[in-house]
Amino acid sequence: MKTNLRRFRFERGELSQQQLAEMVSVCRQTIVSIERGDYAPSVKLALMLAAKLDTTVEQLFQLEEKDYV
């Protein structure tokens, strides 16, 4: 899964990983893992991230060809 989380963090006032983590009540390491592609967020967390970054889940996360296999 491709993520644009880092790009949206910077476009929305250069939020740090820690700041975003606090906004959605997770630890900073969770944000790091999502940005690296090591962790797929729950639907609830994805919706919360999109809301806090004033975007949509579809703009934050996209499935890649390999995800369909």
C-alpha distances in whole Angstrom, upper triangle without the diagonal:
4,6,10,12,14,15,16,18,20,21,22,25,23,22,22,19,22,23,20,20,24,23,21,22,20,21,20,18,16,15,15,12,10,10,10,7,9,9,8,11,13,14,17,15,13,16,18,16,16,19,20,19,20,18,15,12,11,12,10,7,6,5,5,9,8,7,10,12
4,7,9,11,12,13,15,17,17,19,22,20,20,20,18,21,22,19,19,23,22,20,22,20,21,19,18,16,14,14,12,10,9,9,7,11,11,10,12,15,15,18,16,13,16,18,15,15,18,19,17,19,16,14,12,10,10,8,6,5,6,6,10,11,10,13,15
4,6,8,9,10,12,14,14,16,18,17,16,16,14,18,18,15,16,19,18,17,19,17,18,16,16,13,11,11,11,8,6,8,7,11,10,9,11,14,14,16,14,11,14,15,12,12,15,16,13,15,13,12,10,10,8,6,5,6,9,10,14,14,13,16,19
4,6,5,6,9,10,11,12,15,14,14,14,13,17,17,14,16,19,17,17,20,18,19,17,17,15,12,12,13,10,8,10,10,14,14,13,13,16,16,17,15,12,14,15,11,11,14,14,11,13,11,11,10,10,7,5,6,9,12,13,17,17,16,19,22
4,6,5,6,9,10,11,13,12,11,11,10,13,13,10,12,15,14,13,16,15,15,13,14,12,9,10,11,8,6,10,10,13,12,12,11,14,15,15,12,10,12,12,8,9,12,11,9,12,10,11,10,11,9,6,8,11,14,16,19,20,18,21,24
4,5,5,6,9,10,12,9,9,9,8,12,12,10,12,15,15,15,17,16,16,13,13,13,9,9,11,9,6,9,11,14,14,14,14,18,18,19,15,14,16,15,11,12,15,13,11,14,13,14,14,15,12,9,11,14,17,18,21,22,21,24,26
4,5,5,6,9,11,9,10,11,12,15,15,13,15,18,17,17,20,19,19,16,17,16,13,13,15,13,10,12,14,17,17,17,17,20,20,20,17,15,17,17,13,12,15,14,10,13,12,14,14,14,11,9,12,14,17,18,21,22,22,25,27
4,5,5,6,9,8,9,11,11,14,13,11,14,16,14,15,18,18,18,16,17,16,12,14,16,13,11,14,15,18,18,17,16,18,18,18,15,13,14,14,10,9,12,10,7,9,8,11,11,12,9,8,11,14,17,19,23,24,22,25,28
4,6,5,7,6,5,7,8,11,10,8,11,13,12,13,16,15,16,13,15,14,11,12,15,13,10,14,16,18,17,17,16,19,19,18,15,14,15,13,10,11,12,10,7,10,11,13,14,15,13,10,13,17,20,21,25,26,24,27,30
4,5,6,4,6,8,10,13,12,11,14,16,15,17,19,19,19,16,18,17,14,14,17,15,13,16,18,20,20,20,20,22,22,22,19,17,18,17,14,14,15,13,10,13,13,16,17,18,14,13,16,19,22,23,27,27,27,30,32
4,6,6,8,11,13,16,14,13,16,18,16,18,21,21,21,19,21,20,16,17,20,17,15,18,20,22,22,22,21,23,23,22,20,18,18,17,14,13,14,12,9,10,11,14,16,16,13,12,16,18,22,23,27,28,27,30,32
4,6,7,10,12,14,12,10,14,15,13,15,18,19,19,17,20,19,15,17,20,17,16,19,21,23,22,22,20,22,21,21,18,16,16,15,12,11,12,9,7,8,10,14,15,17,14,13,16,19,23,25,29,30,28,31,34
4,6,9,12,13,11,11,15,15,14,16,19,20,20,17,20,20,17,18,21,19,17,21,22,25,24,24,22,25,24,23,20,19,19,17,15,15,15,12,10,12,14,17,19,20,17,16,20,23,26,28,31,32,31,34,37
4,6,9,11,10,10,13,15,14,16,18,18,18,15,18,18,14,15,18,17,15,18,20,22,22,22,21,24,24,23,20,19,20,18,15,15,16,13,11,14,15,18,19,21,18,16,19,22,25,26,30,31,30,33,35
4,7,8,6,6,10,11,10,13,15,15,15,12,15,15,12,13,16,15,13,17,19,21,20,20,19,21,22,20,17,17,18,15,12,14,14,11,10,13,15,17,18,20,17,15,18,21,25,26,30,30,29,32,34
4,5,5,6,8,10,11,13,14,13,12,9,12,13,10,11,14,14,12,15,18,19,18,19,18,21,22,21,17,17,19,16,13,16,16,13,12,16,17,20,19,22,19,16,19,22,25,26,30,30,28,32,34
4,6,5,6,9,10,11,12,10,9,6,8,9,6,7,11,11,10,12,15,15,15,16,15,18,19,18,15,15,17,15,12,14,16,13,12,16,17,19,18,20,18,15,17,20,23,24,28,27,26,29,31
4,5,5,6,9,10,10,9,7,5,9,10,8,9,13,13,13,15,17,18,17,18,16,19,20,19,15,16,18,15,13,16,17,14,14,18,19,21,20,23,21,18,20,23,26,27,31,30,28,32,34
4,5,5,6,9,10,10,10,8,12,12,10,12,15,15,14,17,19,20,19,20,17,19,20,18,15,16,17,14,12,15,14,11,12,15,17,19,19,22,20,17,20,23,26,28,32,31,30,33,35
4,5,5,7,9,9,9,8,11,10,8,11,13,12,12,15,17,18,16,16,14,16,17,15,12,12,13,10,8,11,11,8,9,12,14,16,15,18,17,14,16,20,23,25,28,28,26,29,32
4,5,5,6,5,6,5,8,8,6,9,12,11,12,15,16,16,14,15,12,14,16,14,10,12,14,11,9,13,13,10,12,15,16,18,17,20,19,15,17,21,23,25,29,28,26,29,31
4,5,5,6,7,8,11,11,10,13,15,15,16,19,20,20,18,18,15,17,18,15,12,14,15,12,11,14,14,11,13,16,18,19,19,22,21,18,20,24,26,29,32,32,29,32,34
4,6,8,10,11,14,13,11,15,16,15,16,19,20,21,18,18,15,16,16,14,11,13,13,9,8,11,10,7,10,13,15,16,16,20,19,16,19,22,25,28,31,31,29,31,34
4,6,9,10,13,11,10,14,15,13,15,18,18,18,16,15,12,12,13,10,7,10,10,6,7,10,10,8,11,13,15,15,14,18,18,15,17,20,23,25,29,29,26,29,31
4,7,9,12,10,11,14,15,14,16,19,19,19,16,16,13,13,15,12,9,12,13,10,10,14,13,12,14,17,18,19,18,21,21,18,19,23,25,28,31,30,27,30,32
4,7,8,6,8,11,12,12,14,16,16,16,13,14,11,12,14,12,9,12,14,11,11,14,15,13,15,18,19,19,17,21,21,17,18,22,23,25,29,28,25,28,30
4,5,6,7,9,10,11,13,15,16,15,13,15,13,14,17,15,12,15,17,14,13,17,18,16,17,20,21,22,20,23,22,19,20,23,24,26,30,28,26,29,31
4,5,5,6,9,10,11,13,14,14,13,15,13,16,18,17,13,15,17,15,13,17,18,15,16,20,20,21,20,22,21,18,19,22,23,25,28,27,25,29,30
4,5,5,6,9,10,10,12,11,10,13,12,15,18,18,14,15,18,17,15,18,20,18,18,22,22,22,20,22,22,18,18,21,22,23,27,25,23,27,28
4,5,5,6,9,10,11,9,8,10,9,11,14,14,10,12,15,13,12,15,17,16,16,20,19,19,17,19,19,15,15,18,19,21,24,23,21,24,25
4,5,5,6,9,10,10,9,10,9,12,15,14,10,11,14,12,10,13,15,13,13,17,17,17,15,17,16,13,13,17,18,20,23,22,21,24,26
4,6,5,6,9,9,9,11,12,15,17,18,14,14,17,16,13,16,19,17,16,20,19,20,18,19,18,14,15,17,19,20,23,22,20,24,25
4,5,5,6,5,5,8,9,13,16,16,13,13,17,16,14,17,19,18,18,21,20,20,17,19,18,14,14,16,17,18,21,19,17,21,22
4,5,5,6,5,6,7,11,13,14,11,10,14,14,11,13,16,15,15,18,17,16,13,15,14,11,10,13,14,15,18,17,15,19,21
4,5,8,8,9,10,14,16,17,13,12,16,15,12,14,17,16,14,17,16,16,14,15,14,10,10,13,14,15,18,18,17,20,22
4,5,8,10,12,16,18,19,16,15,19,19,16,17,21,20,18,21,20,19,17,18,17,13,12,14,15,15,18,16,16,19,20
4,6,7,10,13,15,17,15,13,17,18,15,17,20,20,18,21,19,18,15,16,15,12,10,11,11,12,15,13,12,16,17
4,7,10,13,16,18,15,15,18,19,17,19,22,21,21,24,22,21,17,18,18,15,13,14,14,14,17,15,13,17,18
4,6,9,12,14,12,11,15,16,14,16,19,19,19,22,20,19,15,17,17,14,12,14,13,15,17,15,13,17,18
4,7,9,11,10,9,12,14,12,14,17,18,17,20,18,16,12,14,15,12,9,11,11,13,16,14,12,15,16
4,6,8,6,6,9,10,9,12,14,15,15,17,16,14,11,13,14,11,10,12,13,16,19,18,15,17,19
4,5,5,6,9,10,11,12,14,15,16,18,17,15,11,14,16,13,12,14,14,18,20,19,16,18,20
4,6,5,6,9,10,11,12,14,15,16,15,12,9,12,14,12,11,13,14,18,20,20,16,18,21
4,6,5,6,9,10,11,12,14,15,15,13,10,14,16,14,13,16,17,21,24,24,20,22,24
4,5,5,6,9,10,10,12,14,13,12,10,13,14,12,12,15,17,20,23,23,20,22,24
4,5,5,6,9,10,11,12,11,9,6,10,11,8,8,12,14,17,20,20,17,19,22
4,5,5,6,9,10,10,9,8,6,10,11,10,11,14,16,19,23,23,20,22,25
4,5,5,6,9,10,10,10,9,13,13,11,13,16,19,22,25,26,23,25,28
4,5,5,6,8,8,9,8,11,11,8,11,14,17,20,24,24,21,24,27
4,6,5,6,5,5,5,9,8,7,10,13,16,19,23,24,21,23,26
4,5,5,6,7,9,12,11,11,13,17,20,23,26,27,24,26,30
4,6,8,10,11,14,13,12,15,18,21,24,28,28,26,28,31
4,6,8,10,12,10,9,13,16,20,22,26,27,25,27,30
4,7,10,12,10,10,14,17,20,23,27,28,26,28,31
4,7,8,7,7,11,13,17,20,23,25,23,24,28
4,5,5,6,9,11,14,17,21,22,20,21,25
4,5,5,6,9,11,15,18,19,17,18,22
4,5,5,6,9,12,15,17,15,16,20
4,6,7,11,13,17,19,17,19,22
4,7,10,13,17,18,16,18,21
4,7,10,13,14,12,14,18
4,6,10,11,10,12,15
4,7,8,6,8,11
4,5,5,7,10
4,5,6,8
4,5,6
4,6
4
